[in-house]
Amino acid sequence: MNRGEKYIARIIFKNKIYENDGQKYEDFFVKVLKKSKPAFQAVKAHGNIGDRKNDGFDKTSGTYYQVFGPENIEKQKTISDAVNKLVEDFEGAYNNWNSICKINKFYYVVNDKYKGCPAPIHEKLLELGSQYTDIDFEILASRDLEDIFINLGEDDIIDVIDFIPSLNLDTLDYSVLKEAIEYILNSEADNSIDGLYDIPDFNDKIQFNQLNVQIERWLTTASYNLGDLNRYFKRNSKFVKKELRDKFSEFYLESKGKYDNGIDDYNNLRFIYILEKACFDNRKIVRDSVLILMACFFESCDIFENPKGV
């Protein structure tokens, strides 16, 4: 499955996350887990005893899953319901199942619709972890389920989302890049790249790569806006950051082929080449957003070279 096909699969997956609530979300979660973990067993509700507070488990590892699929995780009543359900479901699972198959790990599966789980849910999980010290408690949110999904084999991905449309997939190479840029554009942070700041790590790399003063201004200032980009990465699957890293690494390799080391100013020419390739239009606000992405991957040395000893 190529890059464009994976991007389309991811968009269809996200639509299902947004569309499915309650039992439909639980059924969707079960479908993904069954593909990913052969030992996973869903527990069907039976008569008036229900599922005994266990939506699914892996007896080989003692891993249990309990699903909560609200319409809107941000409502105050929903947050309160989520915390109460977490406590009730875990204690029910512990009382009904722990003596039969020891609980080693407990996942609270929450359809947060990529908004992030509210703090009270995390706090309650920590409380349970301090009370039951032999059990590992974690949230499995939308981005985590997407990570599981996107790493399935091609046939399983198609089966989970039902189909992949027939499109000219060559036109989709920049889709994740545009998505990230648009997120930065629409964020509330001040992403303007105008000032000059001093960051020692950046300066070492800039000097080593012989980048000029203007590029130093752009990169060092952009680095101060990485917080908002990191929030974007946190809300999305690992696939997104990997795709962006691969795209900028690809641009860098192209620039090295275009501008040989023997050419005057070759590293500055390479930088401008990457910047122009990544900008989907000529507006300054787009350029500044791309520079934030470039600062991220410059810092991690996915573009340009790492100084010796650093």
C-alpha positions, 0 to 999 in steps of 0.5 A, spaced: 500 500 500 503 506 497 503 513 501 497 516 497 493 509 499 495 509 506 493 517 507 486 515 504 485 509 508 487 514 514 481 519 512 476 514 511 478 511 518 478 518 521 471 519 519 468 512 522 471 515 528 467 521 528 461 517 526 461 512 531 458 512 538 456 507 543 455 500 541 457 502 534 464 505 536 465 498 540 463 494 534 468 498 530 474 497 536 473 490 536 473 489 529 480 493 529 483 489 535 481 482 532 485 484 526 491 486 530 491 481 536 489 474 534 489 472 541 484 478 543 477 475 544 470 480 544 465 478 550 458 479 548 453 481 553 449 475 555 442 476 558 441 480 564 448 479 566 451 483 561 459 482 559 461 482 566 464 489 565 469 486 560 468 488 552 474 484 550 481 481 553 487 477 551 488 471 556 495 470 554 497 477 556 492 478 561 490 485 558 483 487 558 479 493 554 473 497 556 470 501 551 467 508 552 464 511 546 461 518 547 458 523 542 462 529 545 467 527 550 468 535 552 461 536 555 462 536 563 456 531 564 460 526 559 467 527 563 463 525 569 460 519 566 466 517 563 470 517 570 464 514 573 464 508 568 471 507 569 471 506 576 465 502 575 467 498 569 474 496 572 471 494 579 466 490 576 471 487 571 476 485 577 471 482 581 468 478 576 474 476 572 481 477 576 480 470 579 479 467 573 484 470 568 489 475 572 488 482 570 495 485 568 493 491 564 487 495 563 485 499 557 480 504 558 478 505 550 475 512 549 473 515 543 475 522 544 474 524 537 482 526 537 480 531 542 484 528 547 482 525 554 480 530 559 484 531 565 479 527 570 480 521 566 487 521 567 487 522 574 482 517 576 487 512 572 493 514 576 488 513 582 487 506 580 494 505 579 496 507 585 491 502 589 492 496 584 499 497 583 500 490 580 496 492 574 498 497 568 492 502 567 492 506 560 487 510 556 487 507 548 484 514 545 482 515 537 490 516 535 492 510 539 487 506 535 489 509 528 496 507 530 494 500 531 489 500 524 495 503 520 500 498 521 495 492 519 496 489 513 493 491 506 487 486 506 486 487 513 486 495 512 481 494 506 476 490 510 476 494 516 474 500 512 470 496 507 473 499 501 479 504 498 476 509 493 479 509 486 483 515 485 489 518 482 493 517 488 499 521 485 496 527 487 495 526 494 503 526 496 502 533 499 496 531 503 499 530 510 503 536 509 497 540 507 493 538 513 499 540 518 500 546 515 493 548 515 493 546 523 498 551 524 495 556 520 489 555 524 492 555 531 491 561 536 499 561 537 503 567 533 506 563 528 510 569 525 517 568 523 520 575 524 525 575 530 532 573 531 533 568 538 539 565 540 538 557 541 545 554 542 543 547 539 540 550 533 546 555 532 551 549 533 547 545 527 547 552 523 554 553 523 556 546 522 551 546 516 554 553 514 547 556 513 547 564 512 544 569 517 537 569 514 536 562 514 538 562 522 533 567 523 528 563 520 530 557 523 531 559 530 525 563 531 520 558 528 523 553 533 519 557 539 513 555 535 514 548 536 509 547 542 503 548 537 506 543 532 507 538 538 500 538 540 498 537 533 503 531 533 500 529 540 493 529 537 494 525 531 497 518 530 504 516 529 503 515 522 502 523 521 509 525 524 512 519 520 509 521 513 512 528 514 519 526 516 519 522 510 517 527 506 522 532 508 527 527 508 525 526 501 526 533 499 532 534 502 535 528 498 532 531 492 536 538 494 542 534 495 542 531 488 540 538 485 546 542 489 552 538 489 557 539 495 562 543 490 557 548 488 558 555 492 552 556 497 550 549 496 547 548 503 543 555 503 540 553 496 538 546 499 534 549 504 531 554 499 529 548 495 526 544 501 522 551 503 519 552 496 517 544 495 513 544 501 510 551 500 503 549 496 502 557 495 506 563 496 503 567 502 508 568 507 503 565 513 504 558 509 512 559 508 512 561 516 508 555 517 513 550 513 519 553 517 516 551 523 515 544 520 523 545 517 525 547 524 522 541 527 526 536 522 532 540 522 532 539 530 531 532 529 537 532 524 532 529 519 534 534 514 541 537 514 547 534 517 548 532 525 555 536 527 560 531 530 559 529 537 552 532 538 
